[in-house]
Amino acid sequence: MSAHDLAKMFSFNGEEDRLIEIMRLNSLLVPNANELKASAASTGIPMLYHRHSVPWQKTEEIIESLLAAIGDVPEDVIHAISVLSLGQHLGAMEERVVLELTQELQSPALEGKEKILVKCCEALGFIGSSLAIEPLKDLEENTGIREVELAAARALARLGVGSQKKKETEEDS
């Protein structure tokens, strides 16, 4: 059975504990841990919330396990966080999630990984927390990567903040 099928099976059956266990696998002990984590985050967890009502305590555990795995499979974890955010499932964990995502934006490990930075900006825009404004402004102004700057500008627009670059361009005209 593939990692993807395993994650789908657990989500269809409402087995959130199994998905949490997968997200906590140690890649030093389990050779395909990152593949399993990626499938659980990108497919299993979003499907779980689509099909089942998950108690808040389990949601907290899921979010904790996602945040712990962000260094291993960032793109998939950010996707799961976006889905949880859109479904209004972050609750009291929202501030912690925003702080972790803004920390990811500033991580030197993501240098040259534009796709992940874009997804991170999108997730912060979906969450809608004012804690993300300054890190997003910094990213928009300082990356020099058009795709990332646009994603940061879109996230800022979702947060009700105008684009700094757009304002500067209008002032120069």
C-alpha positions as CSV (number, residue, x, y, z in Angstrom):
1,M,0.0,0.0,0.0
2,S,1.4,3.4,-1.0
3,A,1.9,6.3,1.5
4,H,-0.9,8.2,-0.3
5,D,-3.3,5.2,0.0
6,L,-2.5,4.8,3.7
7,A,-3.1,8.5,4.5
8,K,-6.5,8.3,2.5
9,M,-7.5,5.2,4.4
10,F,-6.8,6.7,7.8
11,S,-8.7,9.9,6.8
12,F,-11.7,8.0,5.5
13,N,-11.9,6.0,8.7
14,G,-11.5,9.1,10.9
15,E,-8.3,7.8,12.5
16,E,-6.7,11.1,13.4
17,D,-4.4,9.3,15.9
18,R,-2.8,7.4,13.1
19,L,-2.3,10.6,11.0
20,I,-0.7,12.2,14.1
21,E,1.6,9.2,14.5
22,I,2.7,9.4,10.9
23,M,3.5,13.2,11.2
24,R,5.7,12.3,14.2
25,L,7.7,9.6,12.5
26,N,11.5,10.0,12.8
27,S,13.2,9.9,9.4
28,L,16.3,8.4,10.9
29,L,14.3,5.4,12.1
30,V,11.8,5.0,9.3
31,P,13.3,5.2,5.8
32,N,10.2,6.6,4.0
33,A,9.1,8.8,6.9
34,N,9.1,12.0,4.8
35,E,7.0,10.4,2.1
36,L,4.5,9.3,4.7
37,K,4.5,12.7,6.3
38,A,4.0,14.4,3.0
39,S,1.0,12.2,2.2
40,A,-0.6,12.6,5.6
41,A,-0.2,16.4,5.5
42,S,-1.2,17.0,1.9
43,T,-4.0,14.5,1.6
44,G,-4.8,12.7,4.8
45,I,-5.4,15.7,7.2
46,P,-7.4,17.8,4.7
47,M,-9.6,14.8,3.8
48,L,-10.1,14.0,7.5
49,Y,-11.5,17.5,8.2
50,H,-13.6,17.3,5.0
51,R,-15.2,14.0,6.1
52,H,-15.3,14.1,9.9
53,S,-15.8,16.3,12.9
54,V,-12.5,16.4,14.8
55,P,-12.5,17.2,18.5
56,W,-10.5,20.3,19.4
57,Q,-7.9,18.4,21.5
58,K,-7.1,16.2,18.5
59,T,-6.9,19.3,16.3
60,E,-4.4,20.8,18.6
61,E,-2.3,17.6,18.4
62,I,-2.6,17.6,14.6
63,I,-1.4,21.2,14.4
64,E,1.5,20.5,16.8
65,S,2.5,17.5,14.7
66,L,2.3,19.6,11.5
67,L,4.5,22.3,13.0
68,A,7.0,19.7,14.1
69,A,7.2,18.4,10.6
70,I,7.5,21.7,8.8
71,G,11.3,21.3,8.4
72,D,10.9,17.9,6.8
73,V,8.0,18.5,4.3
74,P,7.3,22.2,4.4
75,E,5.2,22.4,1.2
76,D,2.8,19.7,2.4
77,V,2.6,21.1,5.9
78,I,1.9,24.6,4.6
79,H,-0.9,23.1,2.4
80,A,-2.5,21.4,5.4
81,I,-2.3,24.5,7.5
82,S,-3.9,26.5,4.7
83,V,-6.8,24.0,4.5
84,L,-7.2,24.1,8.3
85,S,-7.2,27.9,8.2
86,L,-9.8,28.1,5.5
87,G,-12.0,25.7,7.5
88,Q,-11.6,27.9,10.6
89,H,-9.9,25.0,12.5
90,L,-6.8,26.8,13.9
91,G,-8.6,28.4,16.8
92,A,-6.4,29.2,19.8
93,M,-3.4,27.8,17.8
94,E,-3.6,30.5,15.2
95,E,-1.0,32.8,16.8
96,R,1.5,29.9,17.1
97,V,1.0,28.9,13.5
98,V,1.5,32.4,12.3
99,L,4.7,32.8,14.3
100,E,6.0,29.5,12.9
101,L,5.1,30.5,9.3
102,T,6.7,33.9,9.6
103,Q,9.8,32.2,11.0
104,E,9.8,30.0,7.9
105,L,9.6,33.1,5.7
106,Q,12.8,34.3,7.2
107,S,14.6,30.9,7.2
108,P,17.8,30.8,5.3
109,A,17.0,27.2,4.5
110,L,14.3,28.4,2.1
111,E,16.6,30.5,0.1
112,G,16.1,29.6,-3.5
113,K,12.8,27.7,-2.7
114,E,10.4,30.2,-4.2
115,K,7.5,27.8,-4.4
116,I,7.5,27.2,-0.6
117,L,7.8,30.9,0.1
118,V,4.8,31.6,-2.2
119,K,2.8,28.9,-0.4
120,C,3.8,30.3,3.0
121,C,2.6,33.8,1.9
122,E,-0.7,32.4,0.7
123,A,-1.2,30.5,4.0
124,L,-0.5,33.7,6.0
125,G,-3.0,35.6,3.8
126,F,-5.7,32.9,4.4
127,I,-5.1,33.0,8.1
128,G,-5.5,36.7,8.2
129,S,-3.5,37.6,11.3
130,S,-2.0,41.0,11.7
131,L,1.1,39.3,13.2
132,A,2.1,38.5,9.6
133,I,2.0,42.0,8.2
134,E,5.6,43.1,9.0
135,P,7.3,39.8,7.8
136,L,5.2,39.9,4.6
137,K,6.2,43.6,4.0
138,D,9.8,42.7,4.5
139,L,9.5,39.8,2.1
140,E,7.7,41.9,-0.5
141,E,10.4,44.6,-0.3
142,N,13.6,42.6,0.0
143,T,13.5,39.4,-1.9
144,G,14.0,40.6,-5.5
145,I,12.0,37.5,-6.7
146,R,9.0,38.7,-8.6
147,E,6.8,35.6,-7.9
148,V,7.5,35.9,-4.1
149,E,6.9,39.6,-4.0
150,L,3.6,39.2,-5.8
151,A,2.5,36.5,-3.3
152,A,3.5,38.7,-0.4
153,A,1.5,41.6,-1.9
154,R,-1.6,39.4,-2.4
155,A,-1.3,38.2,1.2
156,L,-1.0,41.8,2.4
157,A,-4.0,42.7,0.3
158,R,-6.0,39.9,2.0
159,L,-4.9,41.4,5.4
160,G,-6.2,44.8,4.3
161,V,-2.7,46.3,3.8
162,G,-1.7,48.0,0.6
163,S,1.4,47.0,-1.3
164,Q,4.5,49.1,-0.3
165,K,6.0,48.7,-3.8
166,K,2.8,49.8,-5.4
167,K,2.7,52.9,-3.2
168,E,6.3,53.7,-4.0
169,T,5.7,53.4,-7.7
170,E,2.7,55.7,-7.5
171,E,4.7,58.3,-5.6
172,D,7.5,58.2,-8.1
173,S,5.1,58.9,-11.0
